[in-house]
Amino acid sequence: MRTNRFFLMATVLTITYLATAGCTLSGEKDIGVMIYVGDETVRNYRPSPMLVTEIHKPQMAKFAVVDIHCHWGLELEPGDLIDAMNKRGVRRVINLSGGWGEKLDAMLAKFARVAPERLLIFCTPDFSRIDDPDFDTQVVHGLERARASGAAGIKIFKNLGLTIRDESGRIVPVDDPRLDPIWATADRMNMPVLIHSGDPAAFFEPIDRHNERWMQLNRHPNWSFHGPAFPTREDVLAQRNRMIARHPGTNFIGAHIGGNPEDLMALGKVLDDLPN
């Protein structure tokens, strides 16, 4: 009897799942909502509403949009971007994939100089030479040149604090003093810094049945930062916060809801503590 009860329960659960998933045991698709009234059944129940109302379908938002988190490459054409923006009511977009050096020069020449008020480019300093004795001079001169050429701001990717290492093999923390000239120069030249620190909290947890990003991390296991090879997410965010506090005159933008969308109370405290 126990086996039969288990079989019956499993069968009911299976049929329930198939019905809610939009198919039947015979493979029929899109049965929709099924209504039971006594012994009668109405399948694919889609009642037509009788309420008479005015219908308004706005073609674009009332207010123009500024999209501050875009990524595009040199293969796109400025005119195509402008056309797409005009159709959607987007006033200005910021490309965070501006890069550094020759790539940045090409980005600025192709986009920022064509439409400087609409296609803005952020640059990303090169951290590969952080151990050079004159790194601070190099990076400051690079930022000054980028600003003079039209770069509107600075983008810092999440590899800072997670995967970038110096010659000693140590992961470079976000608040490494060797990087202070970058933030000070951003302040002096009025360049906002959009910084991506950390990642979703689940990316730092074991990839198991308790992980809410299990499917995503199984598709992209290299997105996981769980284990002793990486600092904790809390450490990375604390490094970022200490760095921001050291540079109160620099405007920082925390990508992805400040790296803490799972805990808005904690995010609110950071915003209160760090007005910049």
C-alpha positions as CSV (number, residue, x, y, z in Angstrom):
1,M,0.0,0.0,0.0
2,R,2.8,2.4,0.8
3,T,4.3,1.8,-2.7
4,N,0.9,2.5,-4.3
5,R,0.4,5.6,-2.3
6,F,3.8,6.9,-3.4
7,F,3.1,6.0,-7.0
8,L,-0.3,7.8,-6.8
9,M,1.3,10.9,-5.3
10,A,4.1,11.0,-7.9
11,T,1.5,10.7,-10.7
12,V,-0.6,13.5,-9.3
13,L,2.4,15.8,-9.0
14,T,3.5,14.9,-12.5
15,I,0.1,15.7,-14.0
16,T,-0.1,18.9,-12.0
17,Y,3.4,20.0,-13.3
18,L,2.5,19.2,-16.9
19,A,-0.7,21.2,-16.7
20,T,1.0,24.2,-15.2
21,A,3.8,23.9,-17.7
22,G,1.4,24.2,-20.6
23,C,1.3,20.7,-21.9
24,T,-0.4,17.4,-21.3
25,L,0.6,13.7,-21.0
26,S,-0.2,13.4,-24.7
27,G,2.1,16.3,-25.6
28,E,-0.6,18.8,-26.4
29,K,0.7,22.4,-26.0
30,D,-0.8,25.5,-24.4
31,I,-3.8,24.2,-22.5
32,G,-3.7,27.4,-20.5
33,V,-5.7,27.7,-17.3
34,M,-8.0,24.7,-16.6
35,I,-11.2,25.5,-14.6
36,Y,-13.1,22.8,-12.7
37,V,-16.8,23.4,-11.8
38,G,-18.4,20.2,-10.5
39,D,-17.9,17.6,-13.1
40,E,-17.4,20.1,-15.9
41,T,-14.0,21.3,-17.2
42,V,-13.2,24.3,-19.2
43,R,-9.8,24.0,-20.8
44,N,-7.7,26.9,-22.0
45,Y,-9.9,29.3,-20.1
46,R,-9.4,32.8,-21.5
47,P,-12.4,35.0,-20.6
48,S,-12.9,38.2,-22.6
49,P,-13.0,41.2,-20.3
50,M,-16.2,43.2,-20.7
51,L,-14.9,46.4,-19.0
52,V,-14.8,49.4,-21.4
53,T,-11.7,51.5,-20.9
54,E,-9.6,53.9,-23.0
55,I,-6.5,52.4,-24.4
56,H,-3.3,54.3,-24.5
57,K,-0.1,52.8,-26.0
58,P,2.8,55.3,-25.7
59,Q,5.5,54.8,-28.2
60,M,8.2,56.1,-26.0
61,A,8.8,57.4,-22.4
62,K,7.6,60.9,-21.5
63,F,11.1,61.8,-20.4
64,A,14.3,61.2,-22.3
65,V,16.5,58.4,-21.1
66,V,20.2,58.4,-20.2
67,D,21.6,54.9,-20.4
68,I,24.8,54.9,-18.4
69,H,25.7,51.2,-18.7
70,C,26.4,50.2,-22.3
71,H,29.0,47.9,-23.9
72,W,29.6,48.1,-27.7
73,G,32.6,47.6,-29.9
74,L,34.2,49.3,-32.9
75,E,32.1,47.2,-35.3
76,L,29.0,49.4,-34.7
77,E,28.3,52.6,-36.6
78,P,27.5,55.9,-34.9
79,G,24.6,56.6,-37.2
80,D,23.0,53.3,-36.4
81,L,23.3,54.0,-32.7
82,I,21.8,57.5,-33.0
83,D,18.9,56.2,-35.1
84,A,18.1,53.5,-32.5
85,M,18.3,56.0,-29.7
86,N,16.0,58.4,-31.5
87,K,13.4,55.7,-32.0
88,R,13.4,54.9,-28.3
89,G,13.7,58.3,-26.7
90,V,17.2,57.8,-25.5
91,R,19.1,61.1,-25.2
92,R,22.5,59.9,-24.2
93,V,24.4,56.6,-23.9
94,I,27.7,55.8,-22.2
95,N,30.0,53.1,-23.5
96,L,31.9,51.4,-20.7
97,S,34.1,49.4,-23.1
98,G,36.2,52.3,-24.2
99,G,39.4,50.6,-23.2
100,W,42.8,52.2,-23.0
101,G,45.6,53.2,-25.4
102,E,45.0,52.6,-29.1
103,K,41.6,51.1,-28.6
104,L,40.4,54.1,-26.6
105,D,41.8,56.5,-29.3
106,A,39.8,54.6,-32.0
107,M,36.6,54.6,-29.8
108,L,36.8,58.3,-29.2
109,A,37.6,59.1,-32.9
110,K,34.7,57.0,-34.2
111,F,32.0,57.8,-31.6
112,A,32.7,60.6,-29.2
113,R,33.9,63.1,-31.8
114,V,31.0,62.4,-34.0
115,A,28.3,63.0,-31.4
116,P,30.1,64.2,-28.2
117,E,26.8,65.0,-26.4
118,R,25.1,61.7,-27.1
119,L,27.8,59.0,-27.5
120,L,30.0,59.2,-24.4
121,I,33.0,56.9,-23.8
122,F,34.5,55.8,-20.5
123,C,38.1,54.6,-20.3
124,T,39.7,51.8,-18.2
125,P,43.2,52.3,-17.0
126,D,45.8,49.5,-17.6
127,F,46.7,47.9,-14.4
128,S,49.2,45.5,-15.9
129,R,52.1,47.8,-15.1
130,I,51.2,48.5,-11.5
131,D,54.6,47.3,-10.2
132,D,56.5,49.8,-12.4
133,P,58.2,52.5,-10.2
134,D,56.5,55.2,-12.3
135,F,53.1,53.6,-12.5
136,D,51.5,56.6,-10.9
137,T,53.0,59.0,-13.5
138,Q,52.0,56.7,-16.3
139,V,48.4,56.3,-15.3
140,V,47.9,60.0,-14.5
141,H,49.4,61.1,-17.9
142,G,47.2,58.5,-19.5
143,L,44.0,59.8,-17.9
144,E,44.9,63.4,-18.7
145,R,45.4,62.5,-22.3
146,A,42.1,60.5,-22.4
147,R,40.2,63.4,-20.9
148,A,41.7,65.9,-23.3
149,S,40.8,63.5,-26.2
150,G,37.1,63.3,-25.1
151,A,36.8,60.5,-22.5
152,A,33.9,61.4,-20.2
153,G,34.7,59.1,-17.3
154,I,36.4,56.0,-15.9
155,K,35.1,52.4,-15.8
156,I,36.6,49.9,-13.4
157,F,35.7,46.3,-14.1
158,K,35.2,43.6,-11.4
159,N,38.6,42.0,-12.0
160,L,40.1,44.7,-9.7
161,G,39.9,43.1,-6.3
162,L,39.2,39.6,-7.7
163,T,41.6,38.5,-10.3
164,I,44.2,41.2,-11.1
165,R,47.5,40.3,-9.5
166,D,50.8,42.1,-9.1
167,E,54.2,40.6,-9.7
168,S,54.2,39.1,-6.2
169,G,51.2,37.0,-7.1
170,R,48.9,38.9,-4.7
171,I,45.5,39.9,-5.8
172,V,45.4,43.7,-6.1
173,P,42.8,45.1,-3.6
174,V,40.4,47.8,-4.7
175,D,41.9,50.1,-2.0
176,D,45.5,49.5,-3.0
177,P,47.4,52.8,-2.3
178,R,49.2,52.5,-5.6
179,L,45.8,53.2,-7.3
180,D,45.1,56.4,-5.3
181,P,46.5,58.7,-8.1
182,I,43.7,57.4,-10.4
183,W,40.9,58.4,-8.0
184,A,42.6,61.7,-7.2
185,T,43.0,62.5,-10.9
186,A,39.4,61.7,-11.5
187,D,38.5,64.2,-8.8
188,R,40.7,66.9,-10.3
189,M,39.4,66.4,-13.8
190,N,35.8,65.9,-12.8
191,M,35.6,62.4,-14.3
192,P,33.0,60.1,-12.7
193,V,34.2,56.6,-11.8
194,L,31.8,53.8,-12.6
195,I,33.1,50.8,-10.6
196,H,31.9,47.2,-10.6
197,S,33.0,45.6,-7.4
198,G,32.1,42.0,-6.4
199,D,29.3,40.1,-8.0
200,P,25.9,38.5,-7.0
201,A,26.2,37.0,-3.5
202,A,25.4,33.6,-4.9
203,F,28.6,33.7,-7.0
204,F,30.6,33.4,-3.8
205,E,28.7,30.4,-2.5
206,P,29.1,26.7,-3.2
207,I,27.5,25.6,-6.5
208,D,24.9,23.3,-5.0
209,R,21.2,22.8,-4.5
210,H,21.0,25.8,-2.1
211,N,22.5,28.2,-4.6
212,E,19.9,30.4,-6.2
213,R,22.1,30.9,-9.3
214,W,22.8,27.2,-9.7
215,M,21.7,27.0,-13.3
216,Q,23.6,30.1,-14.3
217,L,26.8,29.0,-12.6
218,N,26.6,25.5,-14.1
219,R,26.4,27.2,-17.5
220,H,29.3,29.5,-16.6
221,P,31.4,27.9,-13.9
222,N,34.1,30.6,-14.4
223,W,31.7,33.1,-13.0
224,S,32.1,31.5,-9.5
225,F,34.4,33.1,-7.0
226,H,33.8,30.6,-4.3
227,G,36.8,29.2,-2.4
228,P,40.2,30.2,-1.0
229,A,41.5,31.4,-4.3
230,F,39.4,34.5,-4.1
231,P,38.6,37.1,-1.4
232,T,35.2,37.1,0.1
233,R,32.5,39.3,-1.4
234,E,32.3,41.2,1.9
235,D,36.1,41.9,1.7
236,V,35.9,43.3,-1.8
237,L,33.0,45.6,-1.0
238,A,34.8,46.8,2.2
239,Q,37.9,47.5,0.1
240,R,35.8,49.6,-2.3
241,N,34.1,51.5,0.5
242,R,37.4,52.3,2.2
243,M,38.8,53.6,-1.1
244,I,35.7,55.8,-1.8
245,A,35.9,57.2,1.8
246,R,39.5,58.2,1.1
247,H,38.5,60.3,-1.9
248,P,35.4,62.2,-0.9
249,G,35.7,64.6,-3.8
250,T,35.5,61.9,-6.5
251,N,32.1,61.0,-7.9
252,F,31.6,57.2,-7.8
253,I,28.9,55.2,-9.5
254,G,28.3,51.7,-8.1
255,A,27.5,49.3,-11.0
256,H,24.7,46.8,-10.5
257,I,23.0,48.6,-7.6
258,G,26.3,49.2,-5.8
259,G,27.1,45.5,-5.9
260,N,24.5,44.7,-3.2
261,P,21.1,44.2,-4.8
262,E,20.4,41.4,-2.3
263,D,20.6,43.7,0.7
264,L,19.1,47.1,0.1
265,M,19.4,48.0,3.8
266,A,23.1,47.5,3.7
267,L,23.3,49.4,0.4
268,G,21.3,52.3,1.9
269,K,23.8,52.5,4.8
270,V,26.7,52.7,2.3
271,L,24.9,55.6,0.5
272,D,24.4,57.4,3.8
273,D,28.0,56.9,4.9
274,L,29.5,57.8,1.5
275,P,27.7,60.8,-0.1
276,N,30.0,60.8,-3.1
